[in-house]
Amino acid sequence: MYLNCHSYYSLRYGTFSEVELLELAIENNVNCIALTDINNTSACMNFVQQAKKQNIKPIIGVDFRNGNTQQFIAIAKNNKGFENINRYLSSFLESKTTIPEKPKSSRRGVYYLSF
């Protein structure tokens, strides 16, 4: 399983679509893959829909970054977790504030990975 994959929605870091990512997973016999684009969730809905058609378990989240600096990755455990990730991300994007090195508090349905 790959936990930190980017599509072309991660500008300058991802080179292919979420569908092409799934095609690579199939070619490499990967049955579970996480899409964690940088500071956005634009590809997530199509990724989930297409993954289910291919019998691949989709995992979605966000790679939180300040510029080139990775802060942490949030992965949704469920729909509520995905909602919480989006709310958390939106709070930084709307206020144009710096993302902290670690999340301030645990959010329900969300797993955090720090590097």
NORNOR-V879052 format. One record per residue. N is the residue number from 1. PHI is phi in whole degrees, -180 to 180 (NA if undefined). OMEGA is omega in degrees with one decimal (999 if undefined). Layout:
n = <N | N>
phi = <PHI | PHI>
omega = <OMEGA | OMEGA>
//
This chain:
n = <1 | 2 | 3 | 4 | 5 | 6 | 7 | 8 | 9 | 10 | 11 | 12 | 13 | 14 | 15 | 16 | 17 | 18 | 19 | 20 | 21 | 22 | 23 | 24 | 25 | 26 | 27 | 28 | 29 | 30 | 31 | 32 | 33 | 34 | 35 | 36 | 37 | 38 | 39 | 40 | 41 | 42 | 43 | 44 | 45 | 46 | 47 | 48 | 49 | 50 | 51 | 52 | 53 | 54 | 55 | 56 | 57 | 58 | 59 | 60 | 61 | 62 | 63 | 64 | 65 | 66 | 67 | 68 | 69 | 70 | 71 | 72 | 73 | 74 | 75 | 76 | 77 | 78 | 79 | 80 | 81 | 82 | 83 | 84 | 85 | 86 | 87 | 88 | 89 | 90 | 91 | 92 | 93 | 94 | 95 | 96 | 97 | 98 | 99 | 100 | 101 | 102 | 103 | 104 | 105 | 106 | 107 | 108 | 109 | 110 | 111 | 112 | 113 | 114 | 115>
phi = <NA | -104 | -102 | -145 | -105 | -118 | -99 | -71 | -75 | -92 | -52 | 71 | -122 | -112 | -115 | -140 | -75 | -64 | -69 | -65 | -61 | -67 | -62 | -64 | -61 | -62 | -60 | -104 | 56 | -95 | -108 | -151 | -147 | -108 | -100 | -131 | -66 | -78 | 52 | -163 | -126 | -57 | -91 | -62 | -65 | -66 | -58 | -63 | -61 | -71 | -63 | -63 | -66 | -97 | 59 | -111 | -77 | -88 | -124 | -127 | -173 | -139 | -93 | -80 | -138 | -110 | 62 | -88 | -90 | -74 | -95 | -168 | -118 | -110 | -122 | -79 | -84 | -159 | -62 | -63 | -63 | -64 | -60 | -65 | -61 | -64 | -64 | -64 | -61 | -60 | -62 | -80 | -68 | -69 | -86 | 55 | -104 | -72 | -79 | -69 | -63 | -133 | -63 | -69 | -147 | -73 | -112 | -60 | 82 | -125 | -107 | -114 | -119 | -110 | -124>
omega = <176.6 | -173.2 | -175.9 | -179.3 | -179.1 | 171.9 | 179.4 | 171.4 | 172.3 | -174.4 | -179.7 | -179.7 | 179.3 | -174.9 | -178.2 | -177.4 | 176.7 | 177.6 | 177.6 | 175.0 | 178.0 | 176.8 | 175.7 | 177.8 | 179.4 | 179.8 | -177.0 | 177.4 | 176.5 | -177.4 | 178.5 | -175.7 | -178.9 | 172.8 | -179.4 | 179.3 | -176.0 | 174.8 | 173.5 | 179.3 | -173.7 | -174.8 | -169.3 | -175.6 | 178.3 | 177.8 | -179.5 | -179.5 | -177.7 | 179.3 | -179.8 | 177.8 | -178.1 | -177.3 | 174.8 | 178.2 | 179.6 | 172.7 | -177.4 | 179.6 | -178.5 | 171.1 | -177.4 | -178.4 | 166.5 | -175.4 | 178.9 | -174.0 | 177.1 | 178.3 | 179.0 | 176.3 | 175.2 | 179.5 | -178.0 | 175.3 | -176.2 | -179.3 | 178.3 | 177.2 | 177.6 | 176.2 | -179.4 | 176.8 | 179.7 | 177.4 | -178.9 | 178.3 | -179.0 | -179.5 | 178.5 | -178.2 | -180.0 | -177.1 | -178.4 | 178.4 | -179.0 | 175.7 | -178.9 | 178.7 | 178.2 | 178.0 | -176.4 | -179.4 | 177.4 | 177.8 | -176.3 | 176.0 | -177.1 | 172.5 | 178.0 | 176.4 | 177.8 | -178.9 | 999>
//
